Each structure stands twice: as structure tokens, then as C-alpha cells.
């Protein structure tokens, strides 16, 4: 890479970073505010038990709980343990990183000249998350899908999972585990819901925290997420800049203009880069002039669902086989939807 290419790459890198950083900061602030403002126990009470309605509600909940793919896994785990139906948790897990105001806004800013990208990104994300939520709802016994620590916690809090009736104890469920247990970060070491932790929470009501403690929780979570996600954003922006400058343009054009190869290339890139959904639209924008509309959508829809950096957290909830099925189904539906865009609309 010569000096001119280095200068071009650095300029592109800085432009991507400057455009994306405000949206990352907004996303982190909203995620931290959830720790203080949301009463999840009341939320659980009115969640629908019908699989289709549950998947729809869970998928659309991201519009009201703007967390990216670094926050959706902990929230989904807490929902499951507290007794939310599986379609609700899976719908939220897959759709929340895309179906939230900050991501929609950032996508609009990046693709204001292509508003159909914004609409189709939201629509396709909803279709995929609802479909997968309904498919997984067929499995009534959750033990083959979930990690044993999660199922044990669910049995402690929800005796009917043992295929019995509702007990008197179950009518008065305890509050959710403290929100900060997960969202405070500790990447690679999520809180395990073992018996000791459960007993601590079952023993009594959650104590009310002082304003000072709440403020510390908010600041701590904000700093932790900015540190983790900021590093990923910098790495992703650098990769996008290097690809655009270092790889010969004829190779990019050959991949990017094929209706099938462009989609596959961008799906692989989305899985490898795993950039936060709050700012991934700016990453995709770097390829807008050379790749098809369907492939850009594939990146924007598939990437937030298949986040490599969050697999460690996902493994604290789902078994490996469940995650593989989830990824495979999401990939197939994404490919078919975006291929239709390439063949009939682009």
C-alpha cells in the first residue's frame, strides 16, 4: 500500500468514525437508562402467551427498549428466567438491535438518498425474528434449547415448567434479578443464575437503591459499554477503509455486482466484522457505490443478528445447537429476501 492509498484509507477511516460516534454514544446512554427506568416485572405480566403474538411483541419491543446486540442478550436472559414466553425472548434477541429509534435514525442519516433501505431493513428484521420465534415455539420442553443454569433458574421461579399446575407460591413471583447484574458488562463472565444467586433474590424484595448508587450504576455501565463498543467501532471502521483502498476495485466490483455473490460476500463480512448496529449503516455506506442494494440489506439485517463478539454471552443462555439453528435460519431467510430485492427491485 503506497502513501497515497494510506492517506485515502486514513481519511475514509476518520470520516466513518466521526459520523458514527454520536450514534454510538446515544445508544450507550439509552441502554444505561434502561437500568434505572424500566420495571421489567410489570412488563412480564402482560406479555402474550400465543406464539405468534409473543414473537411479534418481542420483536417490536426493540422500538421501546433501544439496546444494541451487546445489551439484547442479557435482557433476553432475564426475560426468560422471569417467565417470559420463548418466542418473546427470541423475537427481542434478534430484532432489538435493529428495531429501535437510534438504529433507524442512524440508517436514515447514512442512506437518506435510499429511503427504501431504511424501510426494508426494519421490515426484513421483523419478518426474520417473528419467523424464528414461531419456529422455536414448537419446542415445548425448553431443556434441549437452553443451558442448564437457565432452566434450573426457570424451575425455581416457575414450578409449572415441571409439567404441574400453578402453585400458590408461583402466584407471588419475586422481582427480576438486579438489572446491573448483566448490563454492567464483564464480557466473557456473565452472571450465572445458580442456586445461591436465586436464593439470595428469593429471600426478599429488591432493596431500593439510593440516587447516588443509581447514578454510579448509570456511569459505570456507560463507561463499560463505551470502552467495549468504541473499540469495535474503531476496528470496524479501519477494516472498511482498508478494504475499500487495498483490494483492487475490479475484484470489489466483480463481487459487489453479482446478485448472489454480493449477498454472500456481505453476509460473511457482517459476521466477521460484527460491528454495533448503532453504527453499522455507516460501515455499509462505504460499499454503497459498488455493491447491490440487496447485499447492503443483507449486511444491515444479518449482521446485528449474528454478532460473533456476543456468542459468549449467547452461550450463557442457549445451547450450541440452538445458536447454530438460529443463525442458519436467519441466514437462509435473509438470503432469500435480499435475493428477491436484487432480482426484482434493484
C-alpha positions in Angstrom: 0.0 0.0 0.0 1.6 3.3 -1.1 1.5 6.7 0.6 -1.5 7.9 -1.4 -3.5 4.8 -0.5 -2.6 5.2 3.2 -3.8 8.8 3.1 -7.1 7.8 1.4 -7.7 5.0 3.9 -7.0 7.3 6.9 -9.4 9.9 5.5 -12.1 7.3 5.0 -11.5 5.8 8.4 -11.8 9.2 10.1 -15.0 10.1 8.2 -16.7 6.8 9.2 -15.6 7.3 12.8 -16.8 10.9 13.1 -20.2 10.1 11.5 -20.8 7.1 13.7 -19.5 8.1 17.1 -22.6 10.3 18.1 -25.0 7.4 17.4 -22.8 5.0 19.4 -22.9 7.5 22.4 -26.7 7.9 22.2 -27.2 4.1 22.1 -25.0 3.6 25.1 -26.8 6.3 27.1 -30.2 4.8 26.3 -29.0 1.3 27.2 -27.8 2.6 30.6 -31.0 4.5 31.3 -32.9 1.2 30.9 -31.2 0.0 34.1 -32.8 2.8 36.1 -36.2 3.4 34.4 -37.7 0.0 33.3 -39.8 -2.1 35.7 -39.4 -5.5 33.9 -41.6 -7.4 36.3 -44.6 -5.4 35.2 -43.6 -5.9 31.6 -43.7 -9.7 32.0 -47.2 -9.7 33.4 -48.9 -8.6 30.1 -46.7 -10.4 27.6 -48.9 -12.6 25.3 -48.6 -16.4 25.6 -49.7 -17.1 22.0 -46.5 -17.9 20.0 -47.2 -15.6 17.0 -48.4 -12.7 19.2 -45.5 -13.3 21.5 -42.9 -13.2 18.7 -44.5 -10.0 17.3 -44.5 -8.3 20.7 -40.9 -9.4 21.5 -39.7 -8.3 18.0 -41.4 -4.9 18.2 -40.2 -4.3 21.8 -36.9 -3.1 20.5 -38.7 0.2 19.5 -39.2 0.9 23.2 -36.0 -0.6 24.6 -33.2 0.7 22.4 -30.4 -1.7 23.2 -27.8 -2.9 20.6 -26.6 -6.5 20.2 -24.4 -6.1 23.3 -27.4 -5.5 25.5 -30.1 -7.7 23.9 -28.6 -11.0 25.2 -28.7 -10.0 28.9 -32.2 -8.6 28.6 -33.4 -11.8 26.8 -31.9 -14.0 29.5 -33.6 -12.0 32.3 -36.9 -12.2 30.5 -36.6 -16.0 30.1 -35.7 -16.6 33.7 -38.6 -14.4 34.9 -41.1 -16.4 32.9 -41.5 -14.6 29.5 -42.5 -17.0 26.7 -39.6 -18.2 24.5 -41.0 -16.5 21.3 -40.9 -13.2 23.1 -37.3 -13.6 24.2 -36.1 -14.8 20.8 -38.0 -12.1 19.0 -36.4 -9.5 21.2 -33.0 -11.1 20.9 -33.0 -11.0 17.1 -34.9 -7.8 16.4 -33.9 -5.4 19.2 -30.5 -4.4 17.7 -32.3 -3.2 14.5 -35.9 -2.2 15.6 -35.0 0.8 17.8 -35.2 4.5 17.2 -31.4 5.1 17.3 -30.5 2.5 14.7 -33.4 3.6 12.4 -32.2 7.2 12.7 -28.6 6.4 12.0 -29.6 4.3 9.0 -31.7 7.2 7.7 -28.8 9.6 8.1 -26.5 7.2 6.2 -29.0 6.2 3.5 -31.1 9.3 3.2 -30.8 9.0 -0.6 -32.1 5.5 -0.5 -35.1 5.5 2.0 -36.1 2.1 0.8 -33.0 0.7 2.6 -34.4 2.0 5.9 -37.9 0.6 5.5 -36.7 -2.8 4.2 -34.2 -3.2 6.9 -36.9 -2.8 9.6 -39.4 -5.0 7.7 -36.9 -7.8 7.0 -35.7 -7.8 10.6 -39.2 -8.2 11.8 -40.1 -10.9 9.4 -37.0 -13.0 10.3 -37.3 -12.5 14.1 -41.0 -13.3 14.1 -40.5 -16.4 12.0 -37.7 -17.8 14.1 -39.6 -17.1 17.3 -42.6 -19.1 16.0 -40.3 -21.9 14.8 -38.7 -22.3 18.2 -42.1 -22.1 20.0 -42.8 -25.6 18.6 -40.3 -27.0 21.2 -42.4 -27.1 24.3 -39.7 -28.6 26.6 -37.1 -25.9 26.8 -34.4 -28.0 28.3 -32.9 -29.1 24.9 -32.6 -25.4 23.8 -31.4 -23.6 27.0 -28.4 -24.0 29.2 -28.9 -26.0 32.4 -28.2 -22.9 34.6 -31.1 -21.1 32.9 -33.6 -24.0 33.1 -32.7 -24.5 36.8 -33.4 -20.8 37.4 -36.7 -21.1 35.5 -37.7 -24.1 37.5 -37.0 -22.2 40.7 -39.1 -19.3 39.7 -41.8 -21.2 37.6 -42.8 -24.6 39.1 -45.3 -25.3 36.2 -42.2 -26.0 34.0 -42.2 -29.3 35.7 -45.5 -30.0 33.9 -47.5 -29.4 37.1 -50.2 -26.8 37.8 -49.6 -23.3 39.2 -48.7 -23.4 42.8 -49.7 -20.8 45.4 -46.0 -19.7 45.6 -45.9 -19.0 41.9 -48.7 -16.5 42.1 -46.4 -14.2 44.0 -43.3 -14.1 41.9 -40.2 -12.3 43.1 -38.8 -9.3 41.3 -36.3 -9.6 38.5 -32.7 -10.0 39.4 -31.0 -6.7 39.6 -30.6 -5.2 36.1 -27.0 -4.3 36.5 -26.0 -7.9 37.0 -25.7 -8.3 33.3 -25.6 -4.9 31.6 -22.7 -3.8 33.7 -20.6 -5.7 31.2 -18.0 -8.2 32.4 -17.6 -9.6 28.9 -16.9 -13.3 28.9 -18.1 -13.7 32.5 -21.9 -13.2 32.6 -23.7 -13.8 35.9 -24.6 -17.4 36.3 -28.1 -18.0 37.7 -27.0 -20.7 40.2 -29.0 -21.7 43.2 -27.0 -19.4 45.5 -27.9 -16.4 43.5 -31.5 -17.4 43.2 -31.9 -18.0 46.9 -30.5 -14.5 47.6 -33.1 -13.0 45.3 -35.9 -15.2 46.5 -35.2 -14.3 50.1 -36.8 -10.9 49.9 -37.7 -7.9 47.8 -35.1 -6.0 45.9 -33.9 -3.2 48.1 -34.4 0.3 46.9 -31.1 1.9 45.8 -30.2 5.5 46.6 -29.9 8.1 43.9 -26.1 8.0 44.4 -25.9 4.3 43.8 -28.2 4.6 40.7 -26.0 7.3 39.3 -22.9 5.2 39.9 -24.6 2.3 38.1 -25.5 4.5 35.2 -22.0 6.0 34.8 -20.3 2.6 35.3 -22.4 0.9 32.6 -22.0 3.9 30.2 -18.2 3.8 30.6 -18.0 0.0 30.3 -20.1 -0.1 27.1 -18.3 2.8 25.5 -15.0 1.1 26.1 -16.1 -2.2 24.6 -18.2 -0.8 21.7 -15.8 2.0 20.9 -13.0 -0.4 20.3 -15.2 -2.5 18.0 -16.3 0.7 16.1 -12.7 1.7 15.6 -11.7 -1.7 14.3 -14.7 -2.0 12.0 -14.1 1.5 10.6 -10.5 0.6 9.9 -11.4 -2.7 8.2 -13.9 -0.9 6.0 -11.4 1.8 5.0 -8.6 -0.8 4.3 -10.9 -3.0 2.2 -12.0 0.0 0.1 -8.4 1.1 -0.6 -6.3 -2.1 -0.5 -8.5 -4.5 -2.5 -8.4 -3.9 -6.3 -11.6 -2.2 -7.4 -12.3 -4.7 -10.1 -12.4 -7.5 -7.5 -14.9 -5.5 -5.4 -17.0 -4.7 -8.5 -17.0 -8.4 -9.5 -18.3 -9.5 -6.1 -20.5 -6.5 -5.5 -22.5 -6.5 -8.7 -23.4 -10.2 -8.7 -26.9 -10.8 -7.4 -25.8 -13.9 -5.4 -22.1 -13.3 -4.7 -22.7 -9.7 -3.4 -25.1 -11.0 -0.8 -22.9 -13.9 0.3 -19.9 -11.6 0.5 -21.7 -9.0 2.6 -23.2 -11.7 4.9 -19.7 -13.1 5.6 -18.3 -9.6 6.1 -21.1 -8.8 8.6 -20.4 -12.0 10.6 -16.7 -11.3 10.6 -16.8 -7.6 11.5 -19.7 -7.8 14.0 -19.9 -4.0 14.2 -22.5 -2.5 16.5 -25.9 -2.0 14.9 -26.0 1.6 16.1 -23.3 2.5 13.6 -23.1 -0.4 11.1 -25.1 1.7 8.5 -22.1 4.0 8.1 -19.9 0.9 7.6 -22.2 -0.3 4.9 -22.3 3.1 3.3 -18.7 2.7 2.3 -19.8 -0.1 -0.1 -23.0 1.6 -1.4 -21.4 2.6 -4.7 -20.0 -0.8 -5.6 -22.5 -3.4 -4.1 -26.1 -4.1 -4.8 -29.0 -2.9 -2.7 -29.8 -6.4 -1.7 -26.3 -7.1 -0.4 -26.3 -3.9 1.6 -29.6 -5.0 3.2 -28.1 -8.4 3.9 -25.3 -6.8 5.8 -27.7 -4.5 7.7 -30.2 -7.3 8.6 -27.9 -10.3 9.1 -25.1 -8.5 10.9 -27.0 -7.5 14.1 -28.5 -10.9 14.5 -25.2 -12.8 14.0 -22.8 -11.0 16.3 -19.6 -13.0 16.8 -18.5 -11.0 19.7 -21.7 -11.7 21.6 -21.6 -15.5 21.1 -20.0 -15.9 24.5 -23.0 -14.2 26.1 -25.5 -16.2 23.9 -23.9 -19.4 25.1 -24.8 -18.5 28.7 -28.4 -18.7 27.6 -28.7 -21.1 24.7 -27.0 -24.4 23.8 -24.7 -24.5 20.9 -27.2 -26.4 18.7 -29.8 -23.8 19.3 -27.5 -21.0 18.3 -26.5 -22.8 15.2 -30.1 -23.4 14.2 -30.9 -19.7 14.9 -28.0 -18.5 12.8 -28.8 -20.9 9.9 -32.4 -20.0 9.7 -31.7 -16.3 9.9 -29.1 -16.7 7.2 -31.4 -18.6 4.8 -34.3 -16.2 5.2 -32.0 -13.1 4.9 -30.5 -14.6 1.7 -33.9 -15.3 0.1 -35.4 -11.9 1.0 -32.4 -9.9 -0.3 -32.0 -12.1 -3.4 -35.6 -11.1 -4.2 -34.6 -7.5 -3.9 -31.6 -7.9 -6.2 -33.6 -9.8 -8.9 -36.8 -7.9 -8.9 -36.3 -4.4 -7.5 -32.6 -3.3 -7.9 
